[in-house]
Amino acid sequence: MDKTHLGTHISQQYNEELEDIRNRVLTMGGLVEQQLTDALRALSDINAELAEVVITNDYKVNAMEVAIDEESVQILARRQPAASDLRLVMASIKTITDLERIGDEAERIGRMALHFAETGGESKMLLGIQHLGEHVLGMLHNALDAFARMDTEAAVRVARSDIKADRAYESILRELITYMMEDPRSIPHVVDVMWSARALERIGDRAQNISEYVIYLVKGKNVRHTSLDKVESHARGNDEG
């Protein structure tokens, strides 16, 4: 299944409705990706002004989720889609839910960055989280790209890369615990960094979810809560149409 499968209905309006849903999901994805980029920059640069922008812009993500969800429900009610069309609508609904939650995590990082800046946190605490942030941002970008191209191989790579994100998160926690043990005065700042790291770990999980929706969309296989080997096996299977 690829983009060309979306324009094969007798009703041109139906074709346009399906394409519009897909495009709006990707537009929302771009907005969320920018939110995460800004949140990470606000944290790494200890930039209170940029952190405020991230916090303020979260309403845009929420509004887009509501609008796309409403449009999707209208398509389900009016068109009663089947097969790949139904999977596109359902995958879109699931994807925007995860994108909205990624937006929430980006806002949380923004709030942590703001507090970190206001209380004089030290930038040396942020070295590990910068690496995790870059990795997770890449996961989100690649998951959205896989959705745009309906590329199951790319989706599998995103799913597999979540292992690295989890390991980086665990490493950050060990490092931060050492900070607290060596200097109890650092605890308030360390807690901010810990919450930011946790938010990034969750974003990685959400990006993995989006990659799994791509496999569902293209192959018709629900691969949630299965092993990575099974995810890869389903991704390489035959399309169901």
C-alpha positions as CSV (number, residue, x, y, z in Angstrom):
1,M,0.0,0.0,0.0
2,D,1.3,3.5,-0.8
3,K,-0.1,6.9,-1.5
4,T,-1.4,5.9,-4.9
5,H,-3.9,3.6,-3.2
6,L,-5.7,6.7,-1.8
7,G,-7.1,8.0,-5.1
8,T,-9.0,5.0,-6.5
9,H,-12.6,5.7,-5.5
10,I,-15.5,6.6,-7.7
11,S,-16.2,9.6,-5.5
12,Q,-13.5,12.3,-6.0
13,Q,-14.7,13.9,-2.8
14,Y,-14.1,10.7,-0.8
15,N,-10.6,10.6,-2.3
16,E,-10.0,14.1,-1.2
17,E,-11.3,13.5,2.3
18,L,-8.9,10.6,2.9
19,E,-6.0,12.5,1.5
20,D,-6.9,15.5,3.7
21,I,-6.9,13.3,6.8
22,R,-3.5,12.0,5.9
23,N,-2.1,15.4,5.2
24,R,-3.5,16.9,8.4
25,V,-1.9,14.2,10.5
26,L,1.4,15.0,8.9
27,T,0.9,18.7,9.5
28,M,0.2,18.0,13.1
29,G,3.2,15.8,13.3
30,G,5.4,18.6,12.0
31,L,4.0,21.0,14.6
32,V,4.7,18.4,17.4
33,E,8.2,17.8,16.1
34,Q,8.9,21.6,16.2
35,Q,7.5,21.7,19.8
36,L,9.9,19.0,20.8
37,T,12.8,20.6,19.0
38,D,12.1,23.9,20.8
39,A,11.7,22.2,24.2
40,L,15.0,20.4,23.9
41,R,16.7,23.7,22.8
42,A,15.1,25.5,25.7
43,L,16.4,22.9,28.1
44,S,19.9,22.6,26.7
45,D,20.4,26.4,26.4
46,I,18.5,27.0,29.7
47,N,16.4,29.4,27.7
48,A,13.4,30.6,29.7
49,E,11.9,32.6,26.9
50,L,11.9,29.7,24.5
51,A,10.4,27.4,27.2
52,E,7.5,29.9,27.5
53,V,6.9,29.6,23.8
54,V,6.7,25.8,24.0
55,I,4.3,26.0,26.9
56,T,2.1,28.6,25.2
57,N,1.9,26.7,21.9
58,D,0.6,23.5,23.3
59,Y,-2.9,24.6,22.7
60,K,-2.3,24.5,18.9
61,V,-1.4,20.8,19.1
62,N,-4.6,20.1,21.2
63,A,-6.8,22.0,18.7
64,M,-5.4,20.1,15.8
65,E,-6.1,16.7,17.5
66,V,-9.7,17.7,18.1
67,A,-10.2,18.9,14.5
68,I,-8.7,15.8,12.9
69,D,-10.6,13.5,15.2
70,E,-13.9,15.2,14.3
71,E,-13.1,14.9,10.6
72,S,-12.2,11.2,11.0
73,V,-15.5,10.5,12.8
74,Q,-17.4,12.2,10.1
75,I,-15.7,10.0,7.5
76,L,-16.5,6.9,9.5
77,A,-20.2,7.9,9.8
78,R,-20.7,9.1,6.2
79,R,-18.5,6.8,4.2
80,Q,-18.4,3.6,6.3
81,P,-15.0,2.8,4.9
82,A,-13.7,-0.7,4.6
83,A,-10.3,-2.5,4.3
84,S,-7.4,-0.2,3.7
85,D,-9.6,2.9,3.9
86,L,-10.8,2.0,7.3
87,R,-7.2,1.2,8.4
88,L,-6.1,4.7,7.2
89,V,-8.8,6.4,9.3
90,M,-8.2,4.3,12.4
91,A,-4.4,4.6,12.1
92,S,-4.8,8.4,11.8
93,I,-7.0,8.6,14.9
94,K,-4.4,6.5,16.9
95,T,-1.5,8.5,15.5
96,I,-3.0,11.9,16.5
97,T,-3.6,10.6,20.0
98,D,0.0,9.7,20.4
99,L,1.1,13.0,18.8
100,E,-1.1,15.0,21.3
101,R,0.6,13.1,24.1
102,I,4.0,13.8,22.7
103,G,3.0,17.4,22.6
104,D,2.1,17.2,26.3
105,E,5.5,15.7,27.1
106,A,7.2,18.5,25.1
107,E,5.3,21.0,27.1
108,R,6.4,19.2,30.3
109,I,10.0,19.5,29.2
110,G,9.4,23.2,28.5
111,R,8.1,23.7,32.1
112,M,11.1,21.8,33.5
113,A,13.4,24.0,31.3
114,L,11.7,27.1,32.7
115,H,12.0,26.0,36.3
116,F,15.6,25.0,35.6
117,A,16.4,28.4,34.2
118,E,14.7,30.3,37.0
119,T,16.4,28.3,39.8
120,G,19.9,28.4,38.3
121,G,20.5,24.8,37.3
122,E,23.9,23.7,36.0
123,S,24.2,22.8,32.4
124,K,26.6,19.9,33.1
125,M,23.6,17.9,34.4
126,L,22.1,18.1,30.9
127,L,24.8,16.3,28.9
128,G,23.1,12.9,28.9
129,I,19.6,14.2,28.3
130,Q,20.8,16.1,25.2
131,H,21.9,12.9,23.6
132,L,18.6,11.1,24.5
133,G,16.7,14.1,23.2
134,E,18.4,14.0,19.8
135,H,17.8,10.3,19.6
136,V,14.1,10.5,20.5
137,L,13.6,13.5,18.1
138,G,15.0,11.4,15.4
139,M,12.7,8.5,16.2
140,L,9.7,10.9,16.0
141,H,10.9,12.3,12.7
142,N,11.5,8.8,11.2
143,A,8.1,7.6,12.5
144,L,6.3,10.4,10.7
145,D,8.4,9.9,7.6
146,A,7.4,6.2,7.7
147,F,3.7,7.3,8.0
148,A,4.1,9.7,5.1
149,R,5.7,7.1,2.8
150,M,3.8,4.1,4.3
151,D,7.2,2.5,4.7
152,T,7.0,-0.6,6.9
153,E,10.8,-1.2,6.8
154,A,11.4,2.3,8.1
155,A,8.7,1.7,10.8
156,V,10.6,-1.4,12.0
157,R,13.8,0.6,12.3
158,V,12.0,3.1,14.5
159,A,10.6,0.3,16.7
160,R,14.0,-1.2,17.1
161,S,15.6,2.1,18.0
162,D,13.4,2.4,21.0
163,I,15.8,-0.1,22.7
164,K,18.6,2.4,22.5
165,A,16.3,5.1,24.0
166,D,15.4,2.9,27.0
167,R,19.1,2.2,27.6
168,A,20.0,5.9,27.4
169,Y,17.2,6.7,29.9
170,E,18.5,4.1,32.4
171,S,22.0,5.5,32.0
172,I,20.8,9.0,32.7
173,L,19.0,7.9,35.9
174,R,22.1,6.2,37.2
175,E,24.2,9.4,36.5
176,L,21.6,11.7,38.2
177,I,21.4,9.5,41.3
178,T,25.2,9.9,41.6
179,Y,24.8,13.7,41.4
180,M,22.3,13.6,44.3
181,M,24.5,11.4,46.4
182,E,27.5,13.6,45.9
183,D,25.7,16.9,46.4
184,P,22.2,16.8,48.1
185,R,21.8,20.5,47.2
186,S,21.5,19.5,43.6
187,I,18.4,17.4,44.2
188,P,15.7,20.0,43.1
189,H,17.6,20.5,39.8
190,V,18.2,16.8,39.4
191,V,14.5,16.1,39.8
192,D,13.7,18.5,36.9
193,V,16.2,16.7,34.7
194,M,14.8,13.3,35.8
195,W,11.3,14.3,34.8
196,S,12.5,15.6,31.5
197,A,14.3,12.3,30.8
198,R,11.2,10.4,31.7
199,A,9.2,12.6,29.3
200,L,11.7,11.8,26.5
201,E,11.5,8.1,27.3
202,R,7.8,8.2,26.9
203,I,8.1,10.1,23.6
204,G,10.2,7.3,22.3
205,D,7.5,4.9,23.3
206,R,4.9,7.1,21.4
207,A,7.1,7.2,18.3
208,Q,7.3,3.4,18.4
209,N,3.5,3.3,18.6
210,I,3.2,5.4,15.5
211,S,5.6,3.1,13.7
212,E,3.4,0.2,14.7
213,Y,0.3,2.0,13.3
214,V,2.2,2.2,10.0
215,I,2.5,-1.6,9.9
216,Y,-1.2,-1.9,10.7
217,L,-2.1,0.5,8.0
218,V,0.0,-1.1,5.3
219,K,-0.2,-4.8,6.3
220,G,-3.4,-5.0,8.2
221,K,-1.6,-6.6,11.2
222,N,-1.9,-5.3,14.8
223,V,1.6,-5.6,16.1
224,R,1.1,-3.9,19.5
225,H,2.4,-5.8,22.5
226,T,4.3,-8.3,20.4
227,S,8.1,-8.9,20.1
228,L,10.3,-7.0,17.8
229,D,10.9,-10.1,15.8
230,K,7.2,-10.6,15.2
231,V,6.9,-6.9,14.3
232,E,9.5,-7.3,11.7
233,S,8.0,-10.5,10.4
234,H,4.6,-8.9,9.9
235,A,6.1,-5.8,8.3
236,R,7.7,-8.0,5.7
237,G,4.5,-10.0,5.0
238,N,2.1,-9.6,2.2
239,D,-0.3,-6.6,2.1
240,E,-3.9,-7.3,2.9
241,G,-5.3,-4.6,0.7
